[in-house]
Amino acid sequence: MKIKEFSPTDEEKQRNMHFVTADKCFKSVDGIYLIFLVEGKKYRHLKITRADSKPIHNYMDMQKIKNCVLGNDCFAVEVYPAQSELVDGSNTYHLWTWGGIDVPNLKNMPRYH
């Protein structure tokens, strides 16, 4: 998958607030995915959606997007909020990363396949 950075048009900004709140905007070269990067002081937040608003959840596509934007060596976490904090206005998926993420060595985890 190839990703390229771009500047959204005024029309795109009016249609989708993610364009307005993002520090950088990317899209897949094939036009399927839109990716919005928000860079906080202590975190980076990727918002990933399909241009046609359909659900995603293809693990390898999410991994490739993470690698392209945040880097191959970056750990990222997908967040599922408490029901009371759920905002479900679109099929947007959120990956977060921050310095010092302490995760187990995933290669040593039991595998069930």
C-alpha positions in Angstrom: 0.0 0.0 0.0 1.3 3.5 -0.9 0.3 6.5 1.1 0.7 10.1 0.1 0.3 13.3 2.1 -2.0 16.0 0.6 -3.7 19.3 1.5 -7.5 19.0 1.6 -9.6 21.4 -0.4 -12.0 23.8 1.2 -14.9 21.6 0.0 -13.3 18.6 1.7 -12.9 20.5 4.9 -16.6 21.5 4.9 -17.6 17.8 4.3 -15.4 16.2 7.0 -14.2 17.8 10.2 -11.3 15.4 10.4 -9.6 17.5 7.7 -9.9 20.6 9.8 -8.6 19.0 13.1 -5.7 17.1 11.5 -2.1 18.3 11.5 -1.4 16.2 8.4 -3.7 14.4 5.9 -2.9 11.4 3.9 -4.6 9.1 1.5 -3.9 5.8 -0.1 -2.8 6.1 -3.7 -5.7 3.9 -4.7 -8.1 6.4 -3.1 -9.6 3.9 -0.7 -8.3 5.2 2.6 -8.2 8.7 4.2 -5.8 9.1 7.1 -5.7 12.0 9.5 -2.7 12.6 11.9 -3.1 14.6 15.0 0.2 15.3 16.8 -0.3 16.1 20.5 2.5 17.0 22.9 2.7 13.5 24.3 0.9 11.4 21.7 0.1 10.8 18.0 -3.4 9.9 16.9 -4.3 8.4 13.6 -7.9 8.6 12.4 -8.4 6.1 9.5 -11.5 5.9 7.4 -12.5 4.7 4.0 -13.4 7.4 1.4 -16.7 5.6 0.7 -17.5 5.4 4.5 -17.7 1.6 4.6 -16.3 -0.3 7.6 -12.7 -1.3 7.5 -11.1 -3.7 9.8 -8.6 -5.4 7.5 -5.7 -6.0 9.9 -3.0 -5.9 7.3 -4.3 -2.6 5.8 -4.3 -1.0 9.2 -0.8 -2.3 9.9 0.5 -1.0 6.5 -1.1 2.4 7.2 0.5 2.5 10.7 3.9 1.6 9.2 3.6 4.3 6.4 2.6 7.1 8.6 4.1 6.3 12.1 6.9 4.0 11.1 7.7 0.3 11.1 9.1 0.3 14.6 6.2 2.2 16.2 3.7 0.4 18.5 0.2 1.7 18.2 -3.0 0.9 20.1 -6.5 0.8 18.8 -8.9 2.2 21.4 -12.4 1.0 22.2 -14.0 3.6 24.5 -16.3 3.1 27.4 -19.9 2.9 26.1 -20.7 6.2 27.9 -17.9 7.9 25.9 -18.7 6.3 22.5 -19.1 8.7 19.6 -20.2 6.7 16.5 -20.8 9.2 13.7 -18.7 7.4 11.1 -16.7 4.3 10.4 -13.5 5.9 11.7 -10.9 3.8 13.4 -8.4 5.3 15.9 -4.8 4.3 16.5 -2.8 6.0 19.3 0.9 6.0 20.1 3.0 7.7 22.7 6.5 7.5 24.0 7.2 4.7 26.5 4.4 2.3 25.5 5.3 -0.8 27.5 4.0 -3.9 25.7 4.9 -7.6 26.1 7.1 -9.3 23.5 4.3 -10.4 21.2 6.5 -13.1 19.6 6.5 -14.9 23.0 2.7 -14.8 23.4 0.8 -18.1 23.0 -0.7 -18.5 19.5 -4.0 -20.2 18.8 -3.9 -20.9 15.1 
